[in-house]
Amino acid sequence: MALRQSRILTEGAPAPDIPGVPAGKAALVVFFKITCPVCQLTLPYLNRLHQAGTLAVYGVSQNEPDDTREFIDEFQIEFPVVYDSEEAGYPASNEYRISSVPTMFLIGADGRITSAMEGWNKKDMERLGVVRADDNVPEWKAG
């Protein structure tokens, strides 16, 4: 994967536009690959956030559409997913400076990043309200 090696965008930075992800409202954007075990753990929990309707969630897949659709079906993901293709050189991933997946960005209605999260962190997931008391999940997993 030909991605920039600088650190991901952080709090306060303007969120670059991603085709298919509407601007002007608060949202959580998650970059993922279908073969990533930590993504397979994380995305179903983020689907809870989407189902609750409290925050818009958008996925950015680094895989081909057909493979991504199979993943979406298998893991019962309901939030919208857009594609950041290898063929195009991963333009969105490069703009956000992604170096691992899953990487998530909480974007405010003002278009600025309010939080950036890499990998699985139970505390981040609790702050988002997607982990329940009876969920048996790890504290941390690298992306």
C-alpha positions as YAML, in Angstrom:
chain: A
units: angstrom
residues:
- id: 1
  name: MET
  ca: [0.00, 0.00, 0.00]
- id: 2
  name: ALA
  ca: [1.54, 3.30, -1.05]
- id: 3
  name: LEU
  ca: [0.62, 5.54, 1.86]
- id: 4
  name: ARG
  ca: [2.37, 8.56, 3.35]
- id: 5
  name: GLN
  ca: [4.38, 7.76, 6.43]
- id: 6
  name: SER
  ca: [3.67, 10.93, 8.45]
- id: 7
  name: ARG
  ca: [1.43, 10.92, 11.53]
- id: 8
  name: ILE
  ca: [-2.34, 10.89, 11.12]
- id: 9
  name: LEU
  ca: [-4.25, 14.15, 11.24]
- id: 10
  name: THR
  ca: [-5.05, 15.17, 14.79]
- id: 11
  name: GLU
  ca: [-7.47, 17.25, 16.83]
- id: 12
  name: GLY
  ca: [-8.16, 20.67, 15.39]
- id: 13
  name: ALA
  ca: [-7.00, 19.89, 11.84]
- id: 14
  name: PRO
  ca: [-9.46, 20.50, 9.02]
- id: 15
  name: ALA
  ca: [-10.95, 17.21, 7.84]
- id: 16
  name: PRO
  ca: [-10.18, 16.64, 4.16]
- id: 17
  name: ASP
  ca: [-13.19, 15.97, 1.95]
- id: 18
  name: ILE
  ca: [-13.97, 12.35, 1.12]
- id: 19
  name: PRO
  ca: [-16.21, 11.77, -1.92]
- id: 20
  name: GLY
  ca: [-19.47, 10.24, -0.71]
- id: 21
  name: VAL
  ca: [-19.16, 11.51, 2.88]
- id: 22
  name: PRO
  ca: [-21.31, 14.61, 3.40]
- id: 23
  name: ALA
  ca: [-19.76, 17.65, 5.04]
- id: 24
  name: GLY
  ca: [-21.37, 20.05, 7.49]
- id: 25
  name: LYS
  ca: [-22.53, 17.60, 10.14]
- id: 26
  name: ALA
  ca: [-20.79, 15.72, 12.92]
- id: 27
  name: ALA
  ca: [-19.67, 12.24, 11.90]
- id: 28
  name: LEU
  ca: [-17.35, 9.38, 12.71]
- id: 29
  name: VAL
  ca: [-15.26, 8.24, 9.75]
- id: 30
  name: VAL
  ca: [-13.53, 4.86, 10.00]
- id: 31
  name: PHE
  ca: [-10.86, 3.68, 7.56]
- id: 32
  name: PHE
  ca: [-10.62, -0.12, 7.31]
- id: 33
  name: LYS
  ca: [-9.49, -3.18, 5.37]
- id: 34
  name: ILE
  ca: [-11.65, -6.30, 5.25]
- id: 35
  name: THR
  ca: [-8.77, -8.65, 6.13]
- id: 36
  name: CYS
  ca: [-7.85, -6.72, 9.28]
- id: 37
  name: PRO
  ca: [-8.83, -8.68, 12.43]
- id: 38
  name: VAL
  ca: [-9.03, -5.49, 14.51]
- id: 39
  name: CYS
  ca: [-11.37, -3.96, 11.89]
- id: 40
  name: GLN
  ca: [-13.50, -7.10, 12.09]
- id: 41
  name: LEU
  ca: [-13.72, -6.54, 15.85]
- id: 42
  name: THR
  ca: [-14.36, -2.79, 15.65]
- id: 43
  name: LEU
  ca: [-16.86, -2.24, 12.85]
- id: 44
  name: PRO
  ca: [-19.77, -4.22, 14.36]
- id: 45
  name: TYR
  ca: [-19.47, -2.05, 17.50]
- id: 46
  name: LEU
  ca: [-19.49, 1.10, 15.37]
- id: 47
  name: ASN
  ca: [-22.62, -0.25, 13.72]
- id: 48
  name: ARG
  ca: [-24.32, 0.11, 17.12]
- id: 49
  name: LEU
  ca: [-23.55, 3.83, 16.98]
- id: 50
  name: HIS
  ca: [-25.11, 4.03, 13.53]
- id: 51
  name: GLN
  ca: [-28.19, 2.09, 14.67]
- id: 52
  name: ALA
  ca: [-28.65, 4.41, 17.67]
- id: 53
  name: GLY
  ca: [-28.77, 7.37, 15.29]
- id: 54
  name: THR
  ca: [-26.81, 9.60, 17.67]
- id: 55
  name: LEU
  ca: [-23.89, 10.15, 15.29]
- id: 56
  name: ALA
  ca: [-23.44, 9.56, 11.57]
- id: 57
  name: VAL
  ca: [-20.90, 6.81, 10.82]
- id: 58
  name: TYR
  ca: [-19.13, 6.39, 7.48]
- id: 59
  name: GLY
  ca: [-16.74, 3.63, 6.51]
- id: 60
  name: VAL
  ca: [-13.86, 4.10, 4.10]
- id: 61
  name: SER
  ca: [-12.84, 0.74, 2.66]
- id: 62
  name: GLN
  ca: [-9.37, 0.22, 1.27]
- id: 63
  name: ASN
  ca: [-10.64, -2.84, -0.61]
- id: 64
  name: GLU
  ca: [-12.46, -3.45, -3.86]
- id: 65
  name: PRO
  ca: [-16.26, -2.94, -3.84]
- id: 66
  name: ASP
  ca: [-17.20, -6.62, -4.38]
- id: 67
  name: ASP
  ca: [-14.97, -7.80, -1.52]
- id: 68
  name: THR
  ca: [-16.21, -4.97, 0.70]
- id: 69
  name: ARG
  ca: [-19.86, -5.87, 0.03]
- id: 70
  name: GLU
  ca: [-19.17, -9.45, 1.17]
- id: 71
  name: PHE
  ca: [-17.58, -8.09, 4.36]
- id: 72
  name: ILE
  ca: [-20.54, -5.74, 4.94]
- id: 73
  name: ASP
  ca: [-22.95, -8.66, 4.56]
- id: 74
  name: GLU
  ca: [-20.92, -11.01, 6.78]
- id: 75
  name: PHE
  ca: [-20.53, -8.49, 9.62]
- id: 76
  name: GLN
  ca: [-24.01, -6.95, 9.12]
- id: 77
  name: ILE
  ca: [-22.70, -3.41, 8.70]
- id: 78
  name: GLU
  ca: [-25.49, -0.93, 7.99]
- id: 79
  name: PHE
  ca: [-23.67, 2.40, 7.83]
- id: 80
  name: PRO
  ca: [-22.62, 3.86, 4.46]
- id: 81
  name: VAL
  ca: [-19.26, 2.79, 3.06]
- id: 82
  name: VAL
  ca: [-17.21, 4.53, 0.39]
- id: 83
  name: TYR
  ca: [-14.13, 3.19, -1.39]
- id: 84
  name: ASP
  ca: [-10.54, 4.39, -1.31]
- id: 85
  name: SER
  ca: [-8.97, 2.28, -4.01]
- id: 86
  name: GLU
  ca: [-5.42, 1.10, -4.40]
- id: 87
  name: GLU
  ca: [-5.78, 1.72, -8.14]
- id: 88
  name: ALA
  ca: [-6.34, 5.44, -7.44]
- id: 89
  name: GLY
  ca: [-3.44, 5.50, -4.95]
- id: 90
  name: TYR
  ca: [-5.57, 5.64, -1.78]
- id: 91
  name: PRO
  ca: [-6.32, 9.39, -2.06]
- id: 92
  name: ALA
  ca: [-8.48, 9.69, 1.09]
- id: 93
  name: SER
  ca: [-6.15, 7.54, 3.21]
- id: 94
  name: ASN
  ca: [-3.23, 9.68, 2.11]
- id: 95
  name: GLU
  ca: [-5.06, 12.93, 2.87]
- id: 96
  name: TYR
  ca: [-5.78, 11.65, 6.39]
- id: 97
  name: ARG
  ca: [-2.25, 10.21, 6.67]
- id: 98
  name: ILE
  ca: [-3.44, 6.70, 7.52]
- id: 99
  name: SER
  ca: [-0.67, 4.26, 8.41]
- id: 100
  name: SER
  ca: [-2.77, 1.49, 9.97]
- id: 101
  name: VAL
  ca: [-6.38, 0.38, 10.17]
- id: 102
  name: PRO
  ca: [-8.79, 0.77, 11.74]
- id: 103
  name: THR
  ca: [-8.25, 4.48, 12.12]
- id: 104
  name: MET
  ca: [-11.22, 6.61, 13.14]
- id: 105
  name: PHE
  ca: [-11.82, 10.34, 13.02]
- id: 106
  name: LEU
  ca: [-14.55, 12.14, 14.91]
- id: 107
  name: ILE
  ca: [-15.36, 15.19, 12.80]
- id: 108
  name: GLY
  ca: [-17.35, 18.12, 14.11]
- id: 109
  name: ALA
  ca: [-20.06, 19.98, 12.19]
- id: 110
  name: ASP
  ca: [-17.46, 22.72, 11.63]
- id: 111
  name: GLY
  ca: [-15.40, 20.30, 9.52]
- id: 112
  name: ARG
  ca: [-12.57, 19.96, 12.01]
- id: 113
  name: ILE
  ca: [-11.26, 16.76, 13.55]
- id: 114
  name: THR
  ca: [-12.24, 16.58, 17.20]
- id: 115
  name: SER
  ca: [-10.64, 13.19, 17.89]
- id: 116
  name: ALA
  ca: [-8.43, 10.66, 16.08]
- id: 117
  name: MET
  ca: [-8.25, 7.03, 17.18]
- id: 118
  name: GLU
  ca: [-6.03, 4.21, 15.90]
- id: 119
  name: GLY
  ca: [-6.72, 0.52, 16.48]
- id: 120
  name: TRP
  ca: [-9.12, -0.71, 19.16]
- id: 121
  name: ASN
  ca: [-9.21, 1.09, 22.47]
- id: 122
  name: LYS
  ca: [-11.97, 0.09, 24.87]
- id: 123
  name: LYS
  ca: [-11.96, 3.54, 26.52]
- id: 124
  name: ASP
  ca: [-12.49, 5.22, 23.13]
- id: 125
  name: MET
  ca: [-15.33, 2.83, 22.37]
- id: 126
  name: GLU
  ca: [-16.89, 3.52, 25.77]
- id: 127
  name: ARG
  ca: [-16.71, 7.29, 25.10]
- id: 128
  name: LEU
  ca: [-18.53, 6.69, 21.82]
- id: 129
  name: GLY
  ca: [-21.14, 4.69, 23.73]
- id: 130
  name: VAL
  ca: [-20.78, 1.50, 21.69]
- id: 131
  name: VAL
  ca: [-19.41, -0.86, 24.35]
- id: 132
  name: ARG
  ca: [-21.93, -2.25, 26.82]
- id: 133
  name: ALA
  ca: [-21.22, -3.40, 30.36]
- id: 134
  name: ASP
  ca: [-21.78, -7.04, 29.39]
- id: 135
  name: ASP
  ca: [-19.44, -6.92, 26.35]
- id: 136
  name: ASN
  ca: [-16.35, -9.06, 26.85]
- id: 137
  name: VAL
  ca: [-13.87, -7.04, 24.80]
- id: 138
  name: PRO
  ca: [-10.13, -6.42, 25.01]
- id: 139
  name: GLU
  ca: [-8.78, -3.20, 26.50]
- id: 140
  name: TRP
  ca: [-6.55, -2.50, 23.51]
- id: 141
  name: LYS
  ca: [-5.55, -3.94, 20.14]
- id: 142
  name: ALA
  ca: [-3.14, -2.32, 17.71]
- id: 143
  name: GLY
  ca: [-4.37, -1.63, 14.20]
...
